Amino acid sequence: MKIMMGMVAVISLCFSINVFAENMDSCMSIKESWGKNCGSTSSFQVEFENQCSQDVYLKKCLERPDGRWDCGSTTLEAGGKNKGAWVCQGTGNYKYAACTGGFKECGFPTPKSK
């Protein structure tokens, strides 16, 4: 019985998505702005800064007026900034997730909404 319980625990641990990742959303400083790109006042940009002392994996998605999401990912070094998240026509809605792991560890495809 003890062996079976141990095996169940190990299998559960292996299938847990966030077992090796730490949520780093609290490390992100976020700045939103309009009209800085594409020569359009409806362009929307989100800048992310990692304010923690370790690297983070960042996945971000910005919504377009037709409801589709424009997504990308990057690794931000400690103290690093990312200014590459923008859409030429945006709604102002965005989603993101930051963690110490990679794509699956950050919990996509359902990132945190703004």
Secondary structure, DSSP 8 states (H G I E B T S, - for coil): -HHHHHHHHHHHHHH-TTTT--B-GGGEEEEEEESSSTT-TT-EEEEEEE-SSS-EEEEEEEE-TTS-EEEEEEEE-TT-EEEEEEESS--S-EEEEEESS-TGGGTTTS-EE-
